[in-house]
Amino acid sequence: MSSFSVIASLPNKEQAEAVGKAMERFVPQPIGVGVCEINEISGDWEVSGLFLKKPDPIKLHILEVYFSLKFLISNIPDHDWVDKVNRDLKPVIEPPYMISGSYYSSKIPNNKKAIIIEAAMAFGTGHHSTTIGCLRALSFLNKIGVFPKRVVDVGCGTGILAIACKKTFGAKVIASDIDYVATQTAKKNIKANGSALSVLALEANGLNHYLINSSKNFDLVLANILAKPLKRMALEIKENVKIGGYIVLSGILVKQINSVEAIYFSLGFRRMKKIKIGEWACVVMKNFCRSKKKNKL
């Protein structure tokens, strides 16, 4: 039996989320709906749905007319796509880490920190430059003798970085994501990597969760998201990392890195390491002092 994918582009987040919520109420229901930003410069967003049965053409047409969009509908042949993706996605080797699906787990050398991540509907298989940059940042902290024991990973996706922190530092980690599917996927991966006692995945808007706010004073805050939210969350991140603690910021285009750094510099952070991979940049910064400056962005 075939399945069906439905994809459309929209000019902003609000409309994309509205279309996504409407699709979730379709009968037959989709098995998954995703909403993501596809172009930070233009602000374009994409909404996609996967259906096991052909979606209602009348309802799709109503959404097309109301939101002035055009759906791309594709008939997907009957395959075990998750298994196929797991086989096709080659392991990521970023010393000392090796990230792979269980299909390749038996081939992981003993000298590598193995992180098993299965293909899923949440973002993150470790192949993207932003994730690799963060892994290099963790290796850098390890090499200079920094061993954070309390970590929060903002926008955790499938949980790769949270698991890496546990395996590298033996840290207690809170992994948060605004997306429900991501947190559920992260929980499964955390359990599969034997990290359930040390890593807690929860659904939260950034750092806005009582389990995070009641802790604060983290040794390390990881945020692999995008430049705009990193700027917007600067003061919030500042309030959650202790003096002498570190932050790793990623998901930043190289041309955006100076403007992001400038805001954190004004809050008392100093750069310890900048990592560039292609058009993407990741930065490690240390919190040297308290700051009462307001983040007005």
N, C-alpha and C positions, 0 to 999 in steps of 0.2 A: 504494500500500500504506500502510495506517495504521500509526502507532506508538502506544505506550502509556506513559502516565506513572503512576507509583505513588508516593503521598505518605502519610506518617504523622507524627504528632506524638508525642513522648516526653518524659518528665519530666526527663531529665538527659542529659548528653553521653555518658556511658559506654554507656547503652542505645542511644542513637542510633547511635553508632559500631559497636556490636555488630550492630545490624540492617543497617547499611550494608555491613559486611563480609560478612554472610550473603547479602545480595542480590547482591554482586559474584560469588558462586560459583554463582548460578543458571544453569541451562541451559534455554532460551537465555539467554545473558549479556546484561546491560544494556549500552548503549553509554556510559552514564555514571551514576554514583551521587554524590549530594551530601549532605553533613551540615552543618547550620549552626544556630546559636543564633537563635531567633526572638523571645525575650523575656528580656532580661537580669534583669529584676526577678523573674519567676517561675521562671526557669531552664529554661524549655521549649526543646526542640530539635526540629528537623524533619529527616527523612531522605526523600530523593526519588530515584527511579530512572527512567531513560528506556530503553524497550525497543523494538526494531524488530519483535519478535514478541511475541505475548501471553505474559506471564509465567506460570509454572506456578502454578495456583490452589491446589494442595495445599501447596506450599512457602510461599506467602503465608499460608495459613490456619494453618500450623504456627507461623509467626512471630507471627501475631495472637494465638494462644492463649498462646504462651510469654511474650510481652512485654505481654500485656493491652492490645493496641492495635487500631486499625481502619484499614486501608489505604483510601485514596481512589484508585480506579483510573479513569483517563480514557482514552478512545479519541481520539487526535489525528489529524485528517484529514491526508492526504498533501500537505504544502506544503514549500517550501524555507524553513523557519522562520528560519534564520540570516539569509538574504537579506531576509526580511520584516522581521525585527527591525532589521537595519541600515538599511532604508528608513524604518521607523517612528520609530526613535530620532533625534530631531533633534539637531544639533550643540550642544555646550555651549560657550557663549561667556563666558569669565571672563578679561577683559583682563589680560595680553596673550595669553592662551591661547585656542585654539579646539580642542575635542576632538570628533572625528567619525569615523565609519566611512569607508572608502574611497569609498562611494557619494556622499559630499558633498565629497570631497577637492579636486575641481576648483573648488569654490566658496569655498575658504578665502582671505580677503584676504591680501595680501602682508605687511601690518603685524601679522599674528597669528603667534604661535608655534604651529604646527600639530602636533597629536598625533593620529595615526591609531590608533584602537582599534576592532577588530571585535567584534561580539557573539560571545560564547563561553560555555562552561560555567563560567568563573571569574567571581568577583564583580568588578565594576568597569567601568562605561561612562562614569564621570565625572559622572553626573547626581545622585549622592547628595550631600547637604549636607556630609557629612564630607570628601569629596574636594574639593569646592569650597572649603571652609574651608582645607584644606591648600594649595591653589593660591593662595589669598589670602595665606597665610602666606609662601609662597615669594616672591610679589610684594613683600610687606612687607620681607623680608630684602634683596631686590634694591634696593629704594628707599633703604634706610638704609646701603647700601654694603657689605653682607655678601656675600662671594663664596666660599662653601665649595667646596673642591676635592676633598675626600674625604667621601663621603656613604654612609650605609646606610639603606635603606628597609625597615622591618620590617612584614611583612604586606602585601606589595606588590600582591597581587591581579593585575590585568592589566598592571601596570607603569606606570600613568599617571604617578605622582609621580616614579618613578625617571627616566623619560624627560624629564619637565618639568625635573628638576634638571640633566640633561645639557644641555638646550636653553637653560636660563636661566643657568647658571653655568659650563658647560663642565666639569662635575665628573666625576670617576671615581666610579661608583656601584655598590654591591652591593645587589641587591634580593632579599630573602628572603621565603619564605612556607612555611608548614607543609603546604600543600596541593599535591600533585603537579600536578594539573590547572592550578592557578594559575601555577605556575612555568613550565610548558610554554607556557601562553598568553602569559605575560609575555615569554618568549624570542622568540616569534613577533612580538609587537608591537614589541619592542626592535629586532629586525632590520628590520621594516617601516618603522621611523622612522629608520633609518640610524644607530642608536646602539650597535650590537653591539660596537664596539671600546672603548666607554666604560662600558657598563652590563652587569654580570654578574648573571644571575638564578640563584638556587640554592634548593634545598629545605632548609629549616632550621626548627627550633623556636625562634622568636624570634631571638636573637643567638647561639644555640648552634651555631656552625659554625667549623671551624678557620680558614677563610679570613677570617672576621670577627674571631675572637679573636686571630689572628696580626697583624692590622692595628691594631685599637683606635685611640685618639686620632683619632676622626673629627671633622671640622669640623661635621658636621650629622647628627643621627639623626632620621629620620622614623618615626613609629609611628601609623598610622591603624588602630587595632584597637578595643578596648573598655576601659571604665574599670577593670574588675577585673584584666585582664592588665597594663594600664599600671601599676597599683599594685604588682602582684606583680613586675614587671620593673624597677622603679625603680632599684634598686642596680645591676643588670646594665647598664641604659642609662647610668647615671652612670659606670661603669667604662669605657665605650666612647666617651665624648665627651671631647675634650680641654678643658683649662681655657681659657675664652674661647670655646668652641664653643657650638653651639645645638641645641635639640631642638624638634621640632614634634609635639605630641601631639593626636590627634583620635580620633573615634569615641566621644566623651564627651557624655552628656546634660548640659544646662545645670545641672540640679539636682545633678550629680555633680562638677562642675568644681572646687569648693572643696576637696573631700576629696582629689582627685587632685593639685591644686596644693600642698596642704599637705605631702604626702609629698616631692615634689620640692624644695620650699622647704627642708625639713629636710636635704636632701642638698647644698645649696649652689646651687641654681638660683634665678633671679629672673625673674619674668614680664616680657616685653618687649611682648607683644601678646596680647589676647584677642579672638577672633572668634566671634560668635554668629550662627547661621543657623537660625531656627526653634527647635526644641527641642535642637539640637546645638551644641556648642562645640568650638573648637580653640584651643590656646594655644601661643605661642612663648615659650620660656624660654632663658636664657643660663646657662652653667655658670661661676660666678664663683670657686669655690674647691673644694679637695679636701675630702672628708668621710669620716670613718671610721665614721660611724653605720651600723648594720645596718638593713636593711629587713626587718622582722619579719612583714610581711603575706604 
